[in-house]
Amino acid sequence: MIRVLFVCLGNICRSPMAEAIFRELVKKENLSDRIEVDSGGTGNWHVGKPPHEGTMSLLERERISSEGLLARQVKENDWDDFDYIIAMDEQNIEDLGNIRKGDDSIVIAKLMDFVENPQETNIPDPYFTGDFDYTYQLVSAGCRNLLNHLKVKHDFN
């Protein structure tokens, strides 16, 4: 089982969006028995709360399930439980380094690292920009490319 954790600042906008999109893609590829998905935030402000209404309405519009999405904070032992920790921006990467120092046993990367010639290297936070549609475009592209990467790397074809 490959376990993927998506991470953003508060776990109410970008990372739950990525979790839901990625889970839907995994399901469509019949890989739910091989890939497990979760999300978390580097901060604790929203722990236990559902995603932001902008994320929820966007997922509903796109007919992507938001079932079970509740904010949680990333914990040090997540490094022991996940194979991939995928951050939304450079600040998330830095914050992750403050939670647990170097560990070469897992992949820590930004979601846009999986997109060739990306429009953005960091996914802007719609909590601050208000542009959930643009965030959705970027996250969707990143998730599709991440899944393709995992399929090749782990021979899921």
Buried (B, 14 or more C-beta within 10 A) or exposed (E): EBBBBBBBBBBBBBBBBBBBBBBBBBEEBEBEEBBBBBBBBBBEEBBEBBBBEBBBEBBEEEEBEBEEBBBBBBEEEBBEEBBBBBBBBEBBBEBBEEBBEEEEEBBBBBBBBBBEEBEBEBBBBBBEEEEBEBBBBBBBBBBBBBBBBBBEEEEBE
